[in-house]
Each structure stands twice: as C-alpha cells, then as structure tokens.
Amino acid sequence: MPASSPSTTLYALGKGVLEIGEWSGATPPLYPGGYTDVGNCPKFEVEVTEEKLDHYSSRSGIKRKDKTVTLETGYTCKFSLDEMSVKNLQMFLKATLSGSNVLLANTALDKEYALRFTSDNPVGPNETWEFWRMTLAPDGAFSLIGDEWQTLSFTGTGLADSTNQPTSPYFTVTYATTTTTTTTTTTTT
C-alpha cells in the first residue's frame, strides 16, 4: 500500500497497459488468456456515476432538505487507442470478422467486455484496475483523413456483475506492492 497523505510520493504521472476481454454470453473472460493487449492507449479515464433523490420538509415556509438517498450507481470509462489493429477496429465498428481481413460493420451490437488496466507510472504508486463487465461504443468520429495520428475513441458503460463479483460488482482497484516502471536494457558487444 502506498504512503498516507500528505506525501509527495503519491503524485503520479499516469501510464499503463490496457487489456480487453470479451464476454461469451453469461461467461466472463478469464485472465490472462481471455484478454488481449490492445496496444498504445494514450487516454484512459474512469468516472463513478450516481443519481440521488432529495427529500424536502414542507413543515415551514422554506423547504429544507432533510434526506438524500442514492437511487442509482455505476461508472463510465473513456479511452482512446491509436493502433489500428483488426481487433481494435472490430470493437470500434461493432463488427464481425469475415475471413481474416473483412469487417462487417454494425453486425455485433450486443457484445460485452471486461477491461484490465495495469498502471506503470514513472512517478507515483501503481494499481491494477479491473472492470468486470461493460458495453463499449464509439465516442465520436474516426478521422480517415487528417494531420494528426488516427485514434479510436471509446465510451464504456459499466454493468454490474453481481454473479461473479458479489462483493464488488462493478470494478476493483488493487495497489501494487512496488512502484517500479518497466524498462528495457540493451547490451551490445
């Protein structure tokens, strides 16, 4: 577990690896074999969502809020991929694959996925984020012509997996025991 606040060792520069697994009906993908590394992911964001209902007392001239209850909770993820693999384009286009290189767009509309993000921060603590079940949708247009690197932007809408993950049906975050980063060493002779 990382240090407690306040501590400058808790400042983080976010980097990491995103892996995505596809559900098969009611069966979640198994880690690691059921997940695919989707390549470079220049953006990954998560937002916890909730809807609340307020209650107001009408016992005096001015309404006073006296209770708030949570009606709904969930989460969304937004991420971008900049590697134009067949698998990444297939998810973006909600396509089925015909042969080895033809994508049939808008023919795989009801797929569900699990995501695993493993941070590899050059500064700060590292975590593994496991999102158990979600739907994915394109988040904006895909630019076929432009002067910037092409990216596939996605929005994931979280679904509860109460059957397989009863204590944390949406997602979990596990802190790494070390704060190291991946490096490659090349030796020449």
C-alpha angles and dihedrals in degrees: 000000000000123000120282123256132301096052132121087216087075094064107107140196105204120233132140153121126286121207124184129199127190122229116232104216106297093346119098121218117263120236127266103005097044095053131080127208102236095201129235113011109187093181133033123165133171127196125189110217133200141169119213133193118214124208122206129199114233094193094110141029094273120054111239123199106235104165141022124190131186113241100175139013133183143121144243131209127204121194142157130216124198101187110094097212121157090247093051093047089046091057092045094049093040085233139158119227118242111196112329101307114025121092118201102207124222094011099108101054104148103051121137127205143193120217130204120191117188112190120219100183119183086212128027138015123326128224141180114229115200116191105192104199136001146142119241128215134175111266102211137326126325109229111224092181126037150106095256131074111277115250135185109219120201138187117205120200113206121234125192117251097196093157098059099023107033096161095048109014098175109040145319134220118209120190117225117237092229135039100219127137131218115262133176121219120199121196120198126191 
